[in-house]
Amino acid sequence: MFQRAIEFATIVSSFIIQHILYRNVLPADFKPRRILVVKLDHLGDMLLATPVFSNLRSAYPHAQIHALVGRPGVLVLQNHPDVNKTIRYDARFFSRSNQPVLMRYAFQLFRNLRRKKYDLLIDLRGDWLTVLFALLKGTFYRLDLASLQTENKLGIFAFTGSHQLDRNLDILRTARIPTPHRAPIFRLSLADRQWTDEFLNSANIVNDLPLVAIHPGSPIKLKRWRPERYAAVADWLVARKNAQILFVGVKSEVSAIAGVQKHMDGESTSVAGSTNLSQLAGILERCNLFIGNDSGPMHLAAAVGTQTIGLYGPGNPERFGPVGSHCCTIRRMPDCPPCMGTSCKFGGDGCMKEIEVGEVIRMAEQRLIPHTDCNDRT
């Protein structure tokens, strides 16, 4: 409740500052030398923001484009061709496992940013310090997603779509910046691909057989599908498709993955906790299919072009689903409100239990024979 109050106050303050100090419309001859994009979100949200940088580069090919991001953002943008520099700021509000930046270092960081004299500030999602930075008016022009959200609630402005990616791009559209690029991207280096080749060889992965990545984890308990159901899907893929099963995840999910493997009859491999983000992306790129809960790895699989099936419960795929014709989602209770808790407010195990093994198997079989739109949100 306290965090929600802080976020609400931040959004309202950002809206007020935007309308008092800044203009949304950029001059027709606007040619910025430096642009700062603020996005302090987590992995999945960060990936959905990557098209913003591609569109800025198309519009302003000679500008220096910098990104103020947390640790996930640094990892996502490290090889992005349209980002000149990433500046790390682990804000307290967005911190999950990383140690937030101490306050004195945060103020020093913002003093340094002010000295750079950016021509355009784009705030996709910040905290109260980024709002304070805007209040000091260190830039001539600012585009603020929080202000658009407020205007949308008030009926002053209407987003072009419900998905977060469209909302990110709307902030450029309101300033008459063209947005031809819509696909999220995660670029791999040559070293990443070489590591992936070596890893797959050492793991005895056979190129001629389907390779399926499964991610049964999520930081939010209610977003996790039951382990025995993941095991049943994995066993079917092994028995009927001769698939090689690769479980992925972070270190804290190792035990959860071991729990899924205990329910399995077939063989599988787990790389949970043993890869960095680029290595995981390299593995996912080589997979024929990804199946997982609403989480960062799901968006990463989608960003590298892998056939992706996302399982949704309290999350909303219409707003935060994976993007692309190679992506599908399953959600059985579309009226279930977003929930970040550890227990369902309506009682029971939550709405993820409504997803059955059979429907995931059917969708997996379709995805292994690629085709277009198979999203299932009924």
Disulfide bonds with the S-S distance in Angstrom:
Cys328-Cys374 1.76
